[in-house]
């Protein structure tokens, strides 16, 4: 894999700070098994920040009732069931300002958001993403590859097995007969159990997106906002009830560490900012 550091003119990041809370249910997509996408979002834990400095802070302590471990996940014909808001959710991590400028020198930002040994019942990740309409430039970096999927963000548990509870990809390009061409704008969301099929929507690159990525009882979901309005449908995948021990010492990841299988790429040139993590914490 040939990595070439290219110069990109960053658009102005609209740092809106805070962001929109979820306000309603979205359209859920049908869940499918996607081991390739899971492999792309797991594995390496290299942290880089491009030219943007990173600081660390301790997360506050909170308590609540553990996530049920035996109840079956209810599945509707139109997608996973929304169990409603997380109870007792609190702001456990607040990182205002720019955090990551994704380049080939550093395309991922990771942060622990709970105190050591803590887990969660539900978690919601919110951040701003200045996207660029630079898909052809990314494709040109590696003539043998095609940026079919761009890594957006993930939430991992680190004990006992490092399961992925939420991960999202933007699917803007397709490879057909060895040609890499722009396709319909699509989003895909998943977890260790299931991934959605591609969901098309009006997610044009070159905009500032406010993204909400959730891992909640019964579902994982991504919702995109721009200019204070929801853009396209919310996309959800089924997340079954799990042992809360698997959520201990979780990590949020923005971006993707590097190209995987010549299909999964970081969105080089984009800027992440204004990260907030809300969680229903289990001590």
MARGUVEX-491125 format. One record per residue (C-alpha): residue number from 1; x, y, z. Coordinates in nm, 2 decimals, always signed. Layout:
<nr = NUM; c1 = X; c2 = Y; c3 = Z> $
...
//
This chain:
<nr = 1; c1 = +0.00; c2 = +0.00; c3 = +0.00> $
<nr = 2; c1 = +0.16; c2 = +0.32; c3 = -0.11> $
<nr = 3; c1 = +0.09; c2 = +0.62; c3 = +0.12> $
<nr = 4; c1 = +0.13; c2 = +0.96; c3 = -0.02> $
<nr = 5; c1 = +0.08; c2 = +1.26; c3 = +0.20> $
<nr = 6; c1 = -0.11; c2 = +1.52; c3 = -0.01> $
<nr = 7; c1 = -0.19; c2 = +1.88; c3 = +0.06> $
<nr = 8; c1 = -0.56; c2 = +1.97; c3 = +0.11> $
<nr = 9; c1 = -0.71; c2 = +2.31; c3 = +0.17> $
<nr = 10; c1 = -0.92; c2 = +2.27; c3 = +0.48> $
<nr = 11; c1 = -1.26; c2 = +2.43; c3 = +0.47> $
<nr = 12; c1 = -1.35; c2 = +2.64; c3 = +0.77> $
<nr = 13; c1 = -1.48; c2 = +2.42; c3 = +1.05> $
<nr = 14; c1 = -1.80; c2 = +2.55; c3 = +1.20> $
<nr = 15; c1 = -1.74; c2 = +2.47; c3 = +1.56> $
<nr = 16; c1 = -2.10; c2 = +2.47; c3 = +1.70> $
<nr = 17; c1 = -2.00; c2 = +2.31; c3 = +2.04> $
<nr = 18; c1 = -2.25; c2 = +2.09; c3 = +2.22> $
<nr = 19; c1 = -2.48; c2 = +1.99; c3 = +1.94> $
<nr = 20; c1 = -2.83; c2 = +1.85; c3 = +1.90> $
<nr = 21; c1 = -2.98; c2 = +1.59; c3 = +2.13> $
<nr = 22; c1 = -3.18; c2 = +1.31; c3 = +1.96> $
<nr = 23; c1 = -3.53; c2 = +1.43; c3 = +1.91> $
<nr = 24; c1 = -3.72; c2 = +1.13; c3 = +1.76> $
<nr = 25; c1 = -3.71; c2 = +0.80; c3 = +1.59> $
<nr = 26; c1 = -3.55; c2 = +0.76; c3 = +1.25> $
<nr = 27; c1 = -3.60; c2 = +0.51; c3 = +0.97> $
<nr = 28; c1 = -3.42; c2 = +0.18; c3 = +1.05> $
<nr = 29; c1 = -3.24; c2 = -0.03; c3 = +0.80> $
<nr = 30; c1 = -3.24; c2 = -0.40; c3 = +0.77> $
<nr = 31; c1 = -2.96; c2 = -0.57; c3 = +0.95> $
<nr = 32; c1 = -2.71; c2 = -0.80; c3 = +0.78> $
<nr = 33; c1 = -2.39; c2 = -0.97; c3 = +0.88> $
<nr = 34; c1 = -2.08; c2 = -0.78; c3 = +0.75> $
<nr = 35; c1 = -1.76; c2 = -0.94; c3 = +0.88> $
<nr = 36; c1 = -1.55; c2 = -0.73; c3 = +0.65> $
<nr = 37; c1 = -1.67; c2 = -0.41; c3 = +0.79> $
<nr = 38; c1 = -1.62; c2 = -0.54; c3 = +1.14> $
<nr = 39; c1 = -1.26; c2 = -0.63; c3 = +1.06> $
<nr = 40; c1 = -1.20; c2 = -0.28; c3 = +0.92> $
<nr = 41; c1 = -1.32; c2 = -0.12; c3 = +1.25> $
<nr = 42; c1 = -1.14; c2 = -0.34; c3 = +1.48> $
<nr = 43; c1 = -0.78; c2 = -0.45; c3 = +1.53> $
<nr = 44; c1 = -0.54; c2 = -0.16; c3 = +1.56> $
<nr = 45; c1 = -0.54; c2 = +0.10; c3 = +1.83> $
<nr = 46; c1 = -0.28; c2 = +0.35; c3 = +1.68> $
<nr = 47; c1 = -0.36; c2 = +0.71; c3 = +1.78> $
<nr = 48; c1 = -0.27; c2 = +1.00; c3 = +1.57> $
<nr = 49; c1 = -0.40; c2 = +1.36; c3 = +1.54> $
<nr = 50; c1 = -0.25; c2 = +1.51; c3 = +1.23> $
<nr = 51; c1 = -0.16; c2 = +1.87; c3 = +1.31> $
<nr = 52; c1 = -0.42; c2 = +1.91; c3 = +1.59> $
<nr = 53; c1 = -0.30; c2 = +1.88; c3 = +1.95> $
<nr = 54; c1 = -0.48; c2 = +1.65; c3 = +2.19> $
<nr = 55; c1 = -0.54; c2 = +1.69; c3 = +2.56> $
<nr = 56; c1 = -0.68; c2 = +1.44; c3 = +2.81> $
<nr = 57; c1 = -0.91; c2 = +1.48; c3 = +3.10> $
<nr = 58; c1 = -1.07; c2 = +1.25; c3 = +3.36> $
<nr = 59; c1 = -1.43; c2 = +1.15; c3 = +3.33> $
<nr = 60; c1 = -1.68; c2 = +1.21; c3 = +3.61> $
<nr = 61; c1 = -1.83; c2 = +0.92; c3 = +3.81> $
<nr = 62; c1 = -2.19; c2 = +0.81; c3 = +3.78> $
<nr = 63; c1 = -2.40; c2 = +0.51; c3 = +3.88> $
<nr = 64; c1 = -2.71; c2 = +0.33; c3 = +3.74> $
<nr = 65; c1 = -2.87; c2 = -0.01; c3 = +3.69> $
<nr = 66; c1 = -2.68; c2 = -0.26; c3 = +3.47> $
<nr = 67; c1 = -2.78; c2 = -0.34; c3 = +3.12> $
<nr = 68; c1 = -3.00; c2 = -0.66; c3 = +3.12> $
<nr = 69; c1 = -2.80; c2 = -0.97; c3 = +3.02> $
<nr = 70; c1 = -3.06; c2 = -1.23; c3 = +2.94> $
<nr = 71; c1 = -3.36; c2 = -1.05; c3 = +2.78> $
<nr = 72; c1 = -3.41; c2 = -1.13; c3 = +2.41> $
<nr = 73; c1 = -3.39; c2 = -0.85; c3 = +2.16> $
<nr = 74; c1 = -3.73; c2 = -0.76; c3 = +2.01> $
<nr = 75; c1 = -3.71; c2 = -0.72; c3 = +1.63> $
<nr = 76; c1 = -3.97; c2 = -0.54; c3 = +1.42> $
<nr = 77; c1 = -4.02; c2 = -0.59; c3 = +1.05> $
<nr = 78; c1 = -3.89; c2 = -0.24; c3 = +0.98> $
<nr = 79; c1 = -3.57; c2 = -0.27; c3 = +1.19> $
<nr = 80; c1 = -3.46; c2 = -0.28; c3 = +1.55> $
<nr = 81; c1 = -3.68; c2 = -0.15; c3 = +1.83> $
<nr = 82; c1 = -3.59; c2 = +0.17; c3 = +2.00> $
<nr = 83; c1 = -3.60; c2 = +0.12; c3 = +2.37> $
<nr = 84; c1 = -3.62; c2 = +0.49; c3 = +2.44> $
<nr = 85; c1 = -3.37; c2 = +0.73; c3 = +2.60> $
<nr = 86; c1 = -3.10; c2 = +0.60; c3 = +2.83> $
<nr = 87; c1 = -3.19; c2 = +0.66; c3 = +3.19> $
<nr = 88; c1 = -2.96; c2 = +0.88; c3 = +3.40> $
<nr = 89; c1 = -2.73; c2 = +0.96; c3 = +3.11> $
<nr = 90; c1 = -2.46; c2 = +1.22; c3 = +3.19> $
<nr = 91; c1 = -2.20; c2 = +1.41; c3 = +3.00> $
<nr = 92; c1 = -1.89; c2 = +1.20; c3 = +3.08> $
<nr = 93; c1 = -1.65; c2 = +1.35; c3 = +2.82> $
<nr = 94; c1 = -1.64; c2 = +1.70; c3 = +2.67> $
<nr = 95; c1 = -1.36; c2 = +1.80; c3 = +2.43> $
<nr = 96; c1 = -1.45; c2 = +2.13; c3 = +2.26> $
<nr = 97; c1 = -1.26; c2 = +2.25; c3 = +1.96> $
<nr = 98; c1 = -1.07; c2 = +2.07; c3 = +1.68> $
<nr = 99; c1 = -0.94; c2 = +1.72; c3 = +1.77> $
<nr = 100; c1 = -0.83; c2 = +1.55; c3 = +1.46> $
<nr = 101; c1 = -0.72; c2 = +1.66; c3 = +1.11> $
<nr = 102; c1 = -0.71; c2 = +1.32; c3 = +0.93> $
<nr = 103; c1 = -0.39; c2 = +1.28; c3 = +0.72> $
<nr = 104; c1 = -0.17; c2 = +0.99; c3 = +0.63> $
<nr = 105; c1 = +0.05; c2 = +1.08; c3 = +0.93> $
<nr = 106; c1 = -0.24; c2 = +1.05; c3 = +1.17> $
<nr = 107; c1 = -0.60; c2 = +0.96; c3 = +1.08> $
<nr = 108; c1 = -0.75; c2 = +0.84; c3 = +1.41> $
<nr = 109; c1 = -0.82; c2 = +0.99; c3 = +1.75> $
<nr = 110; c1 = -0.91; c2 = +0.77; c3 = +2.05> $
<nr = 111; c1 = -1.01; c2 = +0.85; c3 = +2.40> $
<nr = 112; c1 = -1.12; c2 = +0.66; c3 = +2.71> $
<nr = 113; c1 = -1.44; c2 = +0.82; c3 = +2.85> $
<nr = 114; c1 = -1.50; c2 = +0.65; c3 = +3.18> $
<nr = 115; c1 = -1.31; c2 = +0.59; c3 = +3.50> $
<nr = 116; c1 = -1.10; c2 = +0.27; c3 = +3.50> $
<nr = 117; c1 = -1.33; c2 = -0.04; c3 = +3.56> $
<nr = 118; c1 = -1.65; c2 = +0.14; c3 = +3.47> $
<nr = 119; c1 = -1.89; c2 = +0.03; c3 = +3.20> $
<nr = 120; c1 = -2.21; c2 = +0.16; c3 = +3.05> $
<nr = 121; c1 = -2.57; c2 = +0.07; c3 = +2.98> $
<nr = 122; c1 = -2.61; c2 = +0.31; c3 = +2.69> $
<nr = 123; c1 = -2.37; c2 = +0.56; c3 = +2.53> $
<nr = 124; c1 = -2.42; c2 = +0.85; c3 = +2.28> $
<nr = 125; c1 = -2.13; c2 = +1.00; c3 = +2.09> $
<nr = 126; c1 = -2.17; c2 = +1.35; c3 = +1.94> $
<nr = 127; c1 = -1.92; c2 = +1.54; c3 = +1.73> $
<nr = 128; c1 = -1.88; c2 = +1.78; c3 = +1.43> $
<nr = 129; c1 = -1.72; c2 = +1.66; c3 = +1.11> $
<nr = 130; c1 = -1.60; c2 = +1.90; c3 = +0.84> $
<nr = 131; c1 = -1.63; c2 = +1.68; c3 = +0.53> $
<nr = 132; c1 = -1.45; c2 = +1.74; c3 = +0.20> $
<nr = 133; c1 = -1.56; c2 = +1.66; c3 = -0.16> $
<nr = 134; c1 = -1.22; c2 = +1.50; c3 = -0.22> $
<nr = 135; c1 = -1.31; c2 = +1.14; c3 = -0.30> $
<nr = 136; c1 = -1.12; c2 = +1.14; c3 = -0.63> $
<nr = 137; c1 = -0.81; c2 = +1.27; c3 = -0.46> $
<nr = 138; c1 = -0.83; c2 = +0.99; c3 = -0.20> $
<nr = 139; c1 = -0.88; c2 = +0.73; c3 = -0.48> $
<nr = 140; c1 = -0.58; c2 = +0.87; c3 = -0.67> $
<nr = 141; c1 = -0.35; c2 = +0.81; c3 = -0.37> $
<nr = 142; c1 = -0.35; c2 = +0.43; c3 = -0.44> $
<nr = 143; c1 = -0.43; c2 = +0.32; c3 = -0.79> $
<nr = 144; c1 = -0.49; c2 = -0.04; c3 = -0.67> $
<nr = 145; c1 = -0.74; c2 = +0.06; c3 = -0.41> $
<nr = 146; c1 = -1.09; c2 = +0.23; c3 = -0.39> $
<nr = 147; c1 = -1.23; c2 = +0.43; c3 = -0.10> $
<nr = 148; c1 = -1.56; c2 = +0.24; c3 = -0.10> $
<nr = 149; c1 = -1.60; c2 = +0.29; c3 = +0.27> $
<nr = 150; c1 = -1.48; c2 = +0.59; c3 = +0.48> $
<nr = 151; c1 = -1.45; c2 = +0.52; c3 = +0.86> $
<nr = 152; c1 = -1.65; c2 = +0.77; c3 = +1.06> $
<nr = 153; c1 = -1.64; c2 = +0.66; c3 = +1.43> $
<nr = 154; c1 = -1.66; c2 = +0.36; c3 = +1.66> $
<nr = 155; c1 = -1.71; c2 = +0.27; c3 = +2.03> $
<nr = 156; c1 = -1.52; c2 = -0.02; c3 = +2.17> $
<nr = 157; c1 = -1.52; c2 = -0.21; c3 = +2.50> $
<nr = 158; c1 = -1.17; c2 = -0.31; c3 = +2.61> $
<nr = 159; c1 = -1.27; c2 = -0.59; c3 = +2.85> $
<nr = 160; c1 = -1.30; c2 = -0.88; c3 = +2.83> $
<nr = 161; c1 = -1.29; c2 = -0.91; c3 = +2.45> $
<nr = 162; c1 = -1.29; c2 = -0.56; c3 = +2.30> $
<nr = 163; c1 = -1.63; c2 = -0.59; c3 = +2.13> $
<nr = 164; c1 = -1.74; c2 = -0.31; c3 = +1.90> $
<nr = 165; c1 = -2.07; c2 = -0.16; c3 = +2.02> $
<nr = 166; c1 = -2.11; c2 = +0.10; c3 = +1.75> $
<nr = 167; c1 = -1.93; c2 = +0.17; c3 = +1.43> $
<nr = 168; c1 = -2.02; c2 = +0.38; c3 = +1.13> $
<nr = 169; c1 = -1.90; c2 = +0.40; c3 = +0.77> $
<nr = 170; c1 = -1.98; c2 = +0.64; c3 = +0.48> $
<nr = 171; c1 = -2.01; c2 = +0.45; c3 = +0.15> $
<nr = 172; c1 = -1.96; c2 = +0.70; c3 = -0.13> $
<nr = 173; c1 = -1.78; c2 = +0.51; c3 = -0.41> $
<nr = 174; c1 = -1.80; c2 = +0.17; c3 = -0.59> $
<nr = 175; c1 = -1.55; c2 = -0.05; c3 = -0.76> $
<nr = 176; c1 = -1.68; c2 = -0.22; c3 = -1.08> $
<nr = 177; c1 = -1.47; c2 = -0.39; c3 = -1.34> $
<nr = 178; c1 = -1.15; c2 = -0.25; c3 = -1.18> $
<nr = 179; c1 = -1.29; c2 = +0.11; c3 = -1.21> $
<nr = 180; c1 = -1.34; c2 = +0.32; c3 = -0.89> $
<nr = 181; c1 = -1.63; c2 = +0.56; c3 = -0.95> $
<nr = 182; c1 = -1.85; c2 = +0.78; c3 = -0.74> $
<nr = 183; c1 = -2.17; c2 = +0.61; c3 = -0.63> $
<nr = 184; c1 = -2.48; c2 = +0.69; c3 = -0.43> $
<nr = 185; c1 = -2.41; c2 = +0.85; c3 = -0.09> $
<nr = 186; c1 = -2.48; c2 = +0.58; c3 = +0.17> $
<nr = 187; c1 = -2.43; c2 = +0.52; c3 = +0.54> $
<nr = 188; c1 = -2.37; c2 = +0.19; c3 = +0.72> $
<nr = 189; c1 = -2.38; c2 = +0.13; c3 = +1.10> $
<nr = 190; c1 = -2.32; c2 = -0.18; c3 = +1.30> $
<nr = 191; c1 = -2.18; c2 = -0.35; c3 = +1.61> $
<nr = 192; c1 = -2.03; c2 = -0.69; c3 = +1.70> $
<nr = 193; c1 = -2.36; c2 = -0.86; c3 = +1.62> $
<nr = 194; c1 = -2.50; c2 = -0.71; c3 = +1.30> $
<nr = 195; c1 = -2.45; c2 = -0.44; c3 = +1.03> $
<nr = 196; c1 = -2.70; c2 = -0.26; c3 = +0.82> $
<nr = 197; c1 = -2.73; c2 = -0.29; c3 = +0.45> $
<nr = 198; c1 = -2.63; c2 = +0.03; c3 = +0.28> $
<nr = 199; c1 = -2.88; c2 = +0.31; c3 = +0.34> $
<nr = 200; c1 = -2.89; c2 = +0.58; c3 = +0.07> $
<nr = 201; c1 = -2.95; c2 = +0.94; c3 = +0.17> $
<nr = 202; c1 = -2.87; c2 = +1.31; c3 = +0.09> $
<nr = 203; c1 = -2.53; c2 = +1.30; c3 = +0.26> $
<nr = 204; c1 = -2.33; c2 = +1.51; c3 = +0.01> $
<nr = 205; c1 = -1.96; c2 = +1.55; c3 = +0.10> $
<nr = 206; c1 = -1.83; c2 = +1.91; c3 = +0.15> $
<nr = 207; c1 = -2.07; c2 = +1.99; c3 = +0.43> $
<nr = 208; c1 = -2.03; c2 = +2.02; c3 = +0.81> $
<nr = 209; c1 = -2.21; c2 = +1.73; c3 = +0.97> $
<nr = 210; c1 = -2.31; c2 = +1.70; c3 = +1.34> $
<nr = 211; c1 = -2.31; c2 = +1.33; c3 = +1.40> $
<nr = 212; c1 = -2.48; c2 = +1.13; c3 = +1.68> $
<nr = 213; c1 = -2.37; c2 = +0.77; c3 = +1.71> $
<nr = 214; c1 = -2.55; c2 = +0.56; c3 = +1.98> $
<nr = 215; c1 = -2.51; c2 = +0.22; c3 = +2.14> $
<nr = 216; c1 = -2.83; c2 = +0.16; c3 = +2.33> $
<nr = 217; c1 = -3.04; c2 = -0.14; c3 = +2.45> $
<nr = 218; c1 = -3.17; c2 = -0.31; c3 = +2.13> $
<nr = 219; c1 = -3.00; c2 = -0.09; c3 = +1.88> $
<nr = 220; c1 = -2.70; c2 = +0.09; c3 = +1.74> $
<nr = 221; c1 = -2.78; c2 = +0.41; c3 = +1.55> $
<nr = 222; c1 = -2.63; c2 = +0.70; c3 = +1.35> $
<nr = 223; c1 = -2.81; c2 = +1.03; c3 = +1.28> $
<nr = 224; c1 = -2.66; c2 = +1.31; c3 = +1.08> $
<nr = 225; c1 = -2.75; c2 = +1.68; c3 = +1.12> $
<nr = 226; c1 = -2.64; c2 = +1.99; c3 = +0.92> $
<nr = 227; c1 = -2.74; c2 = +2.35; c3 = +0.99> $
<nr = 228; c1 = -2.95; c2 = +2.24; c3 = +1.28> $
<nr = 229; c1 = -3.17; c2 = +2.00; c3 = +1.07> $
<nr = 230; c1 = -3.16; c2 = +1.63; c3 = +1.04> $
<nr = 231; c1 = -3.02; c2 = +1.51; c3 = +0.71> $
<nr = 232; c1 = -3.16; c2 = +1.19; c3 = +0.57> $
<nr = 233; c1 = -3.29; c2 = +0.90; c3 = +0.77> $
<nr = 234; c1 = -3.14; c2 = +0.77; c3 = +1.10> $
<nr = 235; c1 = -2.98; c2 = +0.43; c3 = +1.03> $
<nr = 236; c1 = -3.00; c2 = +0.16; c3 = +1.29> $
<nr = 237; c1 = -2.88; c2 = -0.20; c3 = +1.35> $
<nr = 238; c1 = -2.99; c2 = -0.45; c3 = +1.61> $
<nr = 239; c1 = -2.78; c2 = -0.47; c3 = +1.92> $
<nr = 240; c1 = -2.87; c2 = -0.76; c3 = +2.15> $
<nr = 241; c1 = -2.87; c2 = -0.76; c3 = +2.52> $
<nr = 242; c1 = -2.51; c2 = -0.82; c3 = +2.65> $
<nr = 243; c1 = -2.32; c2 = -0.87; c3 = +2.97> $
<nr = 244; c1 = -2.23; c2 = -0.52; c3 = +3.08> $
<nr = 245; c1 = -1.88; c2 = -0.65; c3 = +3.18> $
<nr = 246; c1 = -1.79; c2 = -0.63; c3 = +2.81> $
<nr = 247; c1 = -1.84; c2 = -0.26; c3 = +2.81> $
<nr = 248; c1 = -1.58; c2 = -0.20; c3 = +3.08> $
<nr = 249; c1 = -1.31; c2 = +0.06; c3 = +3.01> $
<nr = 250; c1 = -1.46; c2 = +0.17; c3 = +2.68> $
<nr = 251; c1 = -1.29; c2 = +0.38; c3 = +2.41> $
<nr = 252; c1 = -1.43; c2 = +0.61; c3 = +2.15> $
<nr = 253; c1 = -1.25; c2 = +0.63; c3 = +1.81> $
<nr = 254; c1 = -1.29; c2 = +0.90; c3 = +1.56> $
<nr = 255; c1 = -1.16; c2 = +0.82; c3 = +1.21> $
<nr = 256; c1 = -0.98; c2 = +0.50; c3 = +1.10> $
<nr = 257; c1 = -0.62; c2 = +0.41; c3 = +1.16> $
<nr = 258; c1 = -0.54; c2 = +0.34; c3 = +0.80> $
<nr = 259; c1 = -0.66; c2 = +0.17; c3 = +0.48> $
<nr = 260; c1 = -0.79; c2 = -0.19; c3 = +0.52> $
<nr = 261; c1 = -0.82; c2 = -0.44; c3 = +0.23> $
<nr = 262; c1 = -0.79; c2 = -0.14; c3 = -0.02> $
<nr = 263; c1 = -1.16; c2 = -0.07; c3 = +0.05> $
<nr = 264; c1 = -1.19; c2 = +0.09; c3 = +0.39> $
<nr = 265; c1 = -1.01; c2 = +0.43; c3 = +0.42> $
<nr = 266; c1 = -0.99; c2 = +0.72; c3 = +0.66> $
<nr = 267; c1 = -1.15; c2 = +1.03; c3 = +0.52> $
<nr = 268; c1 = -0.82; c2 = +1.21; c3 = +0.47> $
<nr = 269; c1 = -0.84; c2 = +1.59; c3 = +0.49> $
<nr = 270; c1 = -1.15; c2 = +1.60; c3 = +0.72> $
<nr = 271; c1 = -1.15; c2 = +1.77; c3 = +1.06> $
<nr = 272; c1 = -1.33; c2 = +1.63; c3 = +1.37> $
<nr = 273; c1 = -1.42; c2 = +1.87; c3 = +1.65> $
<nr = 274; c1 = -1.64; c2 = +1.93; c3 = +1.96> $
<nr = 275; c1 = -1.66; c2 = +1.57; c3 = +2.09> $
<nr = 276; c1 = -1.91; c2 = +1.49; c3 = +2.36> $
<nr = 277; c1 = -1.99; c2 = +1.15; c3 = +2.52> $
<nr = 278; c1 = -2.31; c2 = +1.09; c3 = +2.71> $
<nr = 279; c1 = -2.34; c2 = +0.76; c3 = +2.90> $
<nr = 280; c1 = -2.55; c2 = +0.57; c3 = +3.15> $
<nr = 281; c1 = -2.26; c2 = +0.46; c3 = +3.36> $
<nr = 282; c1 = -2.22; c2 = +0.13; c3 = +3.55> $
<nr = 283; c1 = -1.96; c2 = +0.13; c3 = +3.83> $
//
